[in-house]
Amino acid sequence: MDGSSQPPSAMPTPSAPYAAVARSAGFAAQATTPEELPSRACDPSFPPDVHDKAGPSKQFAPTEDTQEAIYEPPGEHVRRDPLHMACKRAFDIAAAGTALWVGAPVLLALAAAVKVDSPGPALYRQTRVGKDGVPFECLKFRSMTVDAEKDGPRWARSFDSRVTRVGGLLRRTSLDELPQLFNVLTGEMSLVGPRPERPVFVARFRKQYPDYDLRHTVRPGLSGWAQVNGLRGNVSIADRTVYDVWYVRNFTLWVDAQILVRTLSAVIAGE
């Protein structure tokens, strides 16, 4: 059940040993087996990363309104089975709709907790880059103070002073992402796919990492192959790109099912 143009390669794992092929400039294009994937932050020859210790200029951007291109159709065309994609979309609609209906009391309780904990709206809208580079308004429960980005877009970090008390709990448990079920229902996102990023960071990353634009040939997801392998939050963008590109090239409904099970297990375990 493979929707790509080639047989699926072995699934990469974060503990996979690093191989010479991943040291090339096209590491993301070449990494198709566990042996060819980089272990995390293991090689100084990797391109610079937003998490490098290179000073404030690596962490801040002056404005969200970047004039730089945030997407160009990649030269590589990954073919997908239309039936698989239709099944994926149908499942997204059914699962997101059911979760919103059943979980409505939980969503309302979380929204009330956010409002009581700190001044400001319960929901936070942030522009993210979706399929084919189309921006959309990504919904989240607000987990930071309302003036968190008064100095411009800034990457969230561990022990960030801008995070509220309730926000810290929501972020640790990923419950702040639940409103994105509405994005799934409207077709801007999928339950499974590469996590969407902000335009100002996409403009930077697509110049640094080979094949980064391949992430935008599918709908972004609530969870993805990188996230269930520990690459979430303040981690290497180089490593995360490799895992996202692997998913784009090797999508199957079975892979999606495994990612969903592992995501639910992690949420229940509070990881």
HELIX and SHEET records of a PDB file:
HELIX    1   1 ALA A   20  ARG A   23  5                                   4    
HELIX    2   2 PHE A   27  GLN A   30  1                                   4    
HELIX    3   3 PRO A   34  GLU A   36  5                                   3    
HELIX    4   4 PRO A   56  LYS A   58  5                                   3    
HELIX    5   5 PRO A   82  VAL A  102  1                                  21    
HELIX    6   6 ALA A  104  ASP A  117  1                                  14    
HELIX    7   7 LYS A  131  GLY A  133  5                                   3    
HELIX    8   8 ARG A  165  THR A  173  1                                   9    
HELIX    9   9 LEU A  175  GLU A  177  5                                   3    
HELIX   10  10 GLN A  180  LEU A  185  1                                   6    
HELIX   11  11 PRO A  199  GLN A  208  1                                  10    
HELIX   12  12 TYR A  212  THR A  217  5                                   6    
HELIX   13  13 TRP A  225  VAL A  228  1                                   4    
HELIX   14  14 ILE A  237  ASN A  250  1                                  14    
HELIX   15  15 LEU A  253  ALA A  269  1                                  17    
SHEET    1   A 2 LEU A 123  VAL A 129  0                                        
SHEET    2   A 2 PRO A 135  PHE A 141 -1                                        
SHEET    1   B 2 SER A 190  VAL A 192  0                                        
SHEET    2   B 2 GLY A 221  SER A 223  1                                        
END                                                                             
